[in-house]
Amino acid sequence: MREALDAWTFVAAAYAVGIGATLAMTLWSLLSMQRAEKRRDDARKR
Amino acid sequence: MHGFANPARFLRIARWLMPLCMGAGFVVAFGALGWGLFFGPAERLQGETVRIVYLHVPAAWLGMAGWMGIAAASFMELVWRHPLAGIAARACAVPGAVFTAVCLITGSLWGRPAWGTWWVWDGRLTSMLVLLFLYFGWMALSQASEASDGGRNRAPAIFGLVGAVNIPIIHYSVIWWNSQHQAPSITVGKSAMAGAFLWPLLLAMLGFTLLFAGCVLARMRAILANQQAEARLRRKALGAAY
């Protein structure tokens, strides 16, 4: 018997993975940059 | 290219270019995804699953572009000793690996309804998986090199150049070997896709490329700032010792 597949389930899962990974990577890049630049500025002030 | 060898000049440019790339990237990429998801038509044979193309193809392109960035930066590092080349290569690695993983996962989610299977060991899928493992290996080697001698080791640059052999293999795999994966739909100056699918796809590729560039610039700024902080702290420690 052939199982019924709902195409939208796969589309939604793909968009959740793609958008989630892109947002997480962008946020991580920005936060690590801010942290590193703050660390450099603190080192200069010391 | 040598004009950007000065980190201060690079930082001056990156400070305005990074937010511009990220902002424009978000607007264009998510606009294109919205267009494809809500307003684009379903495909005659694949139905609604064709909408995965707007994520899958940009992710595949950027997974390969990330490694091409590593290879180009490695070449500059080995030949011209460009001071920012090693930093650029390290900055490309994580975004490239993330997009390669997104390509593999979205491809698998597309393969299940389209082919009836999550995975097949054919040339295109296997060479893309090899690319992900190459990223993992390159990141481990780069970290080990950074920890052992502050990144002066040339091994990651050589690995970056040798690993570039996989890029044409990925591209031509669907031509060289029998493959479950379809042949290229878009080539230079020619497209087998209808405009209703092609335009949102091209926009998504542009948007995600801008986001990728923004992330690489942010990573470069982070690596540079960490190196500058380390250097300053080391100088202070040496000054205190004498």
Chai-1 contact restraints between the chains, C-beta under 6 A:
chainA,res_idxA,chainB,res_idxB,connection_type,confidence,min_distance_angstrom,max_distance_angstrom,comment,restraint_id
A,L5,B,P113,contact,1.0,0.0,6.0,A-B,restraint_1
A,A7,B,G47,contact,1.0,0.0,6.0,A-B,restraint_2
A,A7,B,E48,contact,1.0,0.0,6.0,A-B,restraint_3
A,A7,B,T49,contact,1.0,0.0,6.0,A-B,restraint_4
A,A7,B,P113,contact,1.0,0.0,6.0,A-B,restraint_5
A,W8,B,E48,contact,1.0,0.0,6.0,A-B,restraint_6
A,F10,B,T49,contact,1.0,0.0,6.0,A-B,restraint_7
A,F10,B,L109,contact,1.0,0.0,6.0,A-B,restraint_8
A,F10,B,P113,contact,1.0,0.0,6.0,A-B,restraint_9
A,V11,B,E48,contact,1.0,0.0,6.0,A-B,restraint_10
A,V11,B,R51,contact,1.0,0.0,6.0,A-B,restraint_11
A,V11,B,I52,contact,1.0,0.0,6.0,A-B,restraint_12
A,A13,B,L109,contact,1.0,0.0,6.0,A-B,restraint_13
A,A14,B,I52,contact,1.0,0.0,6.0,A-B,restraint_14
A,A14,B,L55,contact,1.0,0.0,6.0,A-B,restraint_15
A,A14,B,T106,contact,1.0,0.0,6.0,A-B,restraint_16
A,A14,B,L109,contact,1.0,0.0,6.0,A-B,restraint_17
A,V17,B,I105,contact,1.0,0.0,6.0,A-B,restraint_18
A,G18,B,L55,contact,1.0,0.0,6.0,A-B,restraint_19
A,G18,B,V102,contact,1.0,0.0,6.0,A-B,restraint_20
A,G18,B,T106,contact,1.0,0.0,6.0,A-B,restraint_21
A,A21,B,V98,contact,1.0,0.0,6.0,A-B,restraint_22
A,A21,B,V102,contact,1.0,0.0,6.0,A-B,restraint_23
A,M25,B,V98,contact,1.0,0.0,6.0,A-B,restraint_24
A,M25,B,C215,contact,1.0,0.0,6.0,A-B,restraint_25
A,T26,B,C215,contact,1.0,0.0,6.0,A-B,restraint_26
A,S29,B,C215,contact,1.0,0.0,6.0,A-B,restraint_27
A,S29,B,A218,contact,1.0,0.0,6.0,A-B,restraint_28
A,S29,B,R219,contact,1.0,0.0,6.0,A-B,restraint_29
A,L30,B,A218,contact,1.0,0.0,6.0,A-B,restraint_30
A,S32,B,A222,contact,1.0,0.0,6.0,A-B,restraint_31
A,M33,B,A218,contact,1.0,0.0,6.0,A-B,restraint_32
A,M33,B,R221,contact,1.0,0.0,6.0,A-B,restraint_33
A,M33,B,A222,contact,1.0,0.0,6.0,A-B,restraint_34
A,A36,B,A222,contact,1.0,0.0,6.0,A-B,restraint_35
A,A36,B,A225,contact,1.0,0.0,6.0,A-B,restraint_36
A,A36,B,N226,contact,1.0,0.0,6.0,A-B,restraint_37
A,E37,B,A225,contact,1.0,0.0,6.0,A-B,restraint_38
A,R39,B,A229,contact,1.0,0.0,6.0,A-B,restraint_39
A,R40,B,A225,contact,1.0,0.0,6.0,A-B,restraint_40
A,R40,B,Q228,contact,1.0,0.0,6.0,A-B,restraint_41
A,R40,B,A229,contact,1.0,0.0,6.0,A-B,restraint_42
A,A43,B,A229,contact,1.0,0.0,6.0,A-B,restraint_43
A,A43,B,R232,contact,1.0,0.0,6.0,A-B,restraint_44
A,A43,B,L233,contact,1.0,0.0,6.0,A-B,restraint_45
